[in-house]
Amino acid sequence: MTGSEASSSFPSFRLAYVPGVTPTKWVRIWNERLPDIPLTLLQVSAAEAFGVLRDGGADAGFVRLPVDDTDLSAIPLYTETTVVVIPQDHVVAAVDEVSCEDLAEEVVLHPLDDTLDWERPPGEPAFERPATTADAIELVAAGIGLLVVPQSLARLHHRKDLTYRPVTDAPESRVALSWPQDATTDLVEDFIGIVRGRTVNSSRGRAKPAEEKKPQQKPKRPAASPTRRQPTTARGQRNAKSGGRPGKPRRRS
């Protein structure tokens, strides 16, 4: 067996995640429960995430719905707020939230890696579509237009000269954990349990720490039986004082 073959025999877990997702919490729990199995993080674009899972480049991944359920399984996790990214001095920055109608007269950028799955954003289209969300952010900072994205992407590309506001009626992006249906391994099941919040002692969790020995309790001493007290009589009191036994009086010699 070669060195590479030997190293590949050791178990490991590869987790892909799309921009905007923060897997830190789940990775920390994995390292606590399975410290001997390394977890490798792979950041991929939303467009290439499913290809990475199908090609075996990752065991599981945090992706954005929808997922093709013909060969991939998915567990929806949460839905993100949709926001519009604007310059700090833009008129929209003066309000708490906006609607798509409020953006009708604005130039709204539509990057090629858009994750909101709509045919056309509100407002006026730009002259051309930016290649990436990062490119669109640069154009917003340059005053070319606005950008509607999931809130996590607005935070990911945060700039001091930009801010964002919720868009109440825009499509929302949902994040899910996905993995190939024909590769639901024990390690994938372990990670599913972590994401779903199962405890270590869950009946469906495999990774369980050794059972702790319960401290032995000292046996309790049996309670002493109460001493039966003899009824006290006048004769008994006289005998107790004299040190004799209760009974007949002594005969004088």
VENURRA-V852621 format. One record per helix or strand. SS is the DSSP state (helix for helix, strand for strand). FROM is the first residue (numbers start at 0). LEN is the number of residues. If there is no record, write none. Layout:
SS,FROM,LEN + SS,FROM,LEN
This chain:
helix,2,6 + strand,12,6 + helix,23,10 + strand,38,6 + helix,48,6 + strand,59,5 + strand,71,8 + strand,81,6 + helix,90,4 + strand,96,2 + helix,100,3 + strand,106,3 + strand,123,1 + helix,132,9 + strand,145,5 + helix,150,6 + strand,161,6 + strand,173,7 + helix,180,3 + helix,185,10 + helix,233,9
